[in-house]
Amino acid sequence: MTTRTNAARNAAEMKELLAYLDARPWPDDFKDARVHYDALGTPLAPDIKAEPLSIDGVGAQVLTPPDCDADRALLYLHGGGFVFGSLKSHAGMVGEVARAARCRVLQLDYRRAPEHPYPAAVEDAVAAYQWLLRRGFAPGRIAIVGDSAGGGLVLAMLVAAQAQGLPLAGAAVSISPLVDMEPTGESYRTREHIDPLVQRKVVDQVIRLYLNGKNLRHPTAAPIHADLTGFPPLLIQVGEREILFSDSEALAKKAQASGVDVTLEEWPDMVHVWHLHHPRLSSGREAIARIGQFVIEKTGARP
């Protein structure tokens, strides 16, 4: 397929998605927004096996694709500003990540704010990682992946794990991450008018609910202020339309300065975590495939 044909296809798909989102405005009340966000999710594909479990009282599920390396695993941390998002909102997408990465995925339903503010999500993420280690997965055969707030939580979890003396995972992927809790990025001014999904007032709301007065620059709250030295290879994916675009740029620069093997991918015309809309967007499916390829390369999968 030619580049021109690809561009026309992507434009048509994005027009359809924007109309779909425009007909479903974001609620002001965070409890209503939770229901709304879950409704935007896609169901798990029927050939992906789901096994529910609890880790220290926190819900989770293991997703197993048909073609699976038994000795590799992936921990997935969902987005939603630490306030929204769940197993339901992300199951369909995460199942496709499992398929692309060809390994089991531990999908964590970490505790959310405001009922459970920071650092509850970080503690739950570390506990989930330790759960994988206890089950015999070698650190280098584990990948940590997350989107939006979960993309920032990927880094926060690694910071906390490193501080506890745990061996770090073999790969990390941050999709459209939130890593600056102040937030100071230029894209908050220059891209809000083209971002159909994320508004500055919602970012400010979730940061307030999540941190609950805590330090805005603590490394496990805002990983942009963390020392990333010794971190595993990192893939960052961000859409051109995102108000959070600057967070990805700043994270890539910070990782590079810390000696991390980092790849920053800007996806033209894409919205915040476009992967969630993979049934509608070819670019969503392509981005998920790219994540799978990266995870397979970095965690030493079989040929």
Residue pairs with C-beta under 8 A, 6 or more apart in sequence:
1 9
6 282
9 282
10 268
10 269
10 281
10 282
10 283
11 269
13 280
13 281
13 282
13 283
14 269
14 270
14 271
14 281
16 280
17 271
17 277
17 280
17 281
18 196
20 280
21 196
21 197
21 271
22 196
24 36
24 39
24 40
26 33
26 36
26 199
26 202
27 33
27 35
27 36
30 83
30 84
30 114
30 205
30 209
33 83
33 84
34 80
34 83
34 84
34 85
34 86
37 80
37 84
37 85
37 86
37 89
38 86
38 88
38 89
40 89
40 276
41 88
41 89
41 90
41 91
41 92
41 93
41 276
42 91
42 92
42 93
42 276
42 278
42 279
43 91
43 92
44 50
44 63
44 91
44 92
44 95
45 92
45 95
45 96
45 99
47 65
47 66
48 63
48 64
48 65
48 66
48 95
48 98
48 99
49 63
49 64
50 61
50 62
50 63
50 64
50 91
51 61
51 62
51 64
52 59
52 60
52 61
53 59
53 60
53 61
53 62
54 60
55 108
55 124
55 127
55 128
55 131
56 124
56 127
58 108
58 109
58 110
58 111
58 124
58 127
58 128
59 87
59 109
60 87
60 106
60 107
60 108
60 109
60 128
61 87
61 91
61 106
61 107
61 109
62 104
62 105
62 106
62 107
63 91
63 94
63 95
63 98
63 104
63 105
63 107
64 98
64 104
65 95
65 98
65 99
65 102
65 103
65 104
66 99
67 99
67 102
68 98
68 102
68 103
68 104
69 102
69 103
69 301
69 302
71 137
71 138
71 141
72 101
72 102
72 103
72 104
72 137
72 141
72 142
72 143
72 299
72 300
72 301
73 103
73 104
73 105
73 106
73 132
73 137
73 141
73 142
73 143
74 97
74 98
74 101
74 103
74 104
74 105
74 106
74 142
74 143
74 144
74 145
74 295
75 105
75 106
75 108
75 125
75 128
75 129
75 132
75 142
75 143
75 144
75 145
75 169
76 90
76 94
76 97
76 105
76 106
76 107
76 108
76 145
76 146
76 150
77 108
77 110
77 121
77 125
77 144
77 145
77 146
77 147
77 150
77 151
77 153
77 154
77 157
78 85
78 86
78 87
78 89
78 90
78 94
78 107
78 108
78 109
78 110
78 146
78 147
78 150
79 85
79 90
79 146
79 147
79 148
79 149
79 150
79 151
79 175
79 176
79 273
80 86
80 89
80 112
80 148
80 149
80 150
81 148
81 149
81 178
81 202
81 203
81 205
81 206
81 207
81 209
81 210
82 112
82 113
82 118
82 121
82 149
82 153
82 206
82 209
82 210
83 112
83 113
83 114
83 205
83 206
83 209
83 210
84 112
84 206
85 112
85 148
85 149
85 150
86 109
87 107
87 109
89 276
90 107
90 147
90 276
91 107
92 278
92 279
93 275
93 276
93 278
93 288
94 105
94 107
95 105
96 278
96 285
96 288
97 105
97 145
97 275
97 288
97 291
97 292
98 104
98 105
99 292
100 288
100 289
100 291
100 292
100 293
100 295
101 143
101 291
101 292
101 295
101 296
102 292
102 296
102 301
103 143
103 295
103 299
103 301
106 128
106 131
106 132
108 124
108 125
108 128
110 120
110 121
110 124
110 125
110 128
110 153
111 120
111 121
111 124
112 121
113 120
113 121
113 206
113 209
113 210
113 212
114 209
114 210
114 212
117 209
117 210
117 211
117 212
117 214
118 210
118 211
118 212
118 214
118 220
118 221
119 160
119 220
119 221
121 149
121 153
121 156
121 210
122 153
122 156
122 157
122 160
122 220
123 160
125 153
125 156
125 157
125 160
126 157
126 160
126 161
126 164
126 166
129 142
129 144
129 157
129 161
129 166
129 169
130 166
132 142
133 139
133 142
133 166
133 167
139 166
139 167
139 168
139 169
139 170
140 169
140 170
140 299
140 300
141 170
141 299
141 300
142 169
142 170
142 171
142 299
143 169
143 170
143 171
143 172
143 173
143 295
143 298
143 299
144 154
144 157
144 158
144 169
144 171
144 172
144 173
145 154
145 172
145 173
145 175
145 291
145 295
146 152
146 153
146 154
146 173
146 174
146 175
146 177
147 174
147 175
147 176
147 177
147 273
147 275
147 276
148 175
148 176
148 177
148 178
148 244
148 272
148 273
149 178
149 206
149 210
150 175
151 173
151 174
151 175
151 176
151 177
151 178
151 179
151 236
152 174
152 177
152 178
152 179
152 222
152 223
152 247
154 172
154 173
154 174
154 177
155 172
155 174
155 177
155 179
155 223
155 226
155 228
155 231
155 251
156 219
156 220
156 221
156 223
156 226
158 168
158 169
158 172
158 231
158 232
159 219
159 220
159 223
159 226
159 227
159 228
160 220
161 168
162 168
162 230
162 231
168 230
168 231
168 232
169 232
170 232
170 233
170 298
170 299
170 300
171 232
171 233
171 234
171 235
171 294
171 295
171 298
171 299
172 231
172 232
172 233
172 234
172 235
173 234
173 235
173 236
173 237
173 291
173 294
173 295
174 234
174 235
174 236
174 237
174 248
174 251
175 236
175 237
175 238
175 273
175 275
175 287
175 291
176 237
176 238
176 239
176 242
176 244
176 248
176 272
176 273
177 236
177 238
177 244
177 247
177 248
177 251
178 203
178 244
178 247
179 222
179 223
179 224
179 247
179 250
179 251
180 222
180 224
180 246
180 247
180 250
181 207
181 211
181 216
181 217
181 221
181 222
182 216
182 217
182 222
183 203
183 207
183 247
184 246
185 244
185 245
185 246
185 247
185 249
185 250
186 246
187 242
187 243
187 244
187 245
187 246
187 247
188 200
188 203
188 243
188 246
191 241
191 242
191 243
191 245
192 199
192 200
192 243
194 241
195 241
195 242
195 243
195 271
195 272
196 241
196 271
197 271
197 272
197 273
198 242
198 243
198 244
198 272
199 243
200 243
203 243
203 244
207 216
211 221
214 221
215 221
216 222
217 225
218 225
219 225
219 226
219 227
220 226
223 251
224 247
224 250
224 251
224 254
226 254
227 258
228 254
228 255
228 258
228 260
229 258
229 259
229 260
231 255
231 258
231 260
232 260
232 261
232 298
233 260
233 261
233 262
233 263
233 294
233 298
234 255
234 260
234 261
234 262
234 263
235 262
235 263
235 265
235 290
235 291
235 294
236 248
236 251
236 252
236 262
236 263
236 264
236 265
237 248
237 265
237 267
237 287
237 290
237 291
238 244
238 245
238 247
238 248
238 249
238 264
238 265
238 266
238 267
239 245
239 266
239 267
239 269
239 270
239 271
239 272
239 273
239 274
240 266
240 267
240 268
240 269
240 270
241 269
241 270
241 271
241 272
242 248
242 270
242 271
242 272
243 272
244 272
245 266
248 264
248 266
249 264
252 262
252 264
255 262
256 262
263 294
265 287
265 290
267 274
267 283
267 287
270 281
270 283
270 287
271 277
274 281
274 283
274 284
274 287
275 284
275 287
275 288
275 291
276 284
277 284
278 284
278 285
278 288
295 301
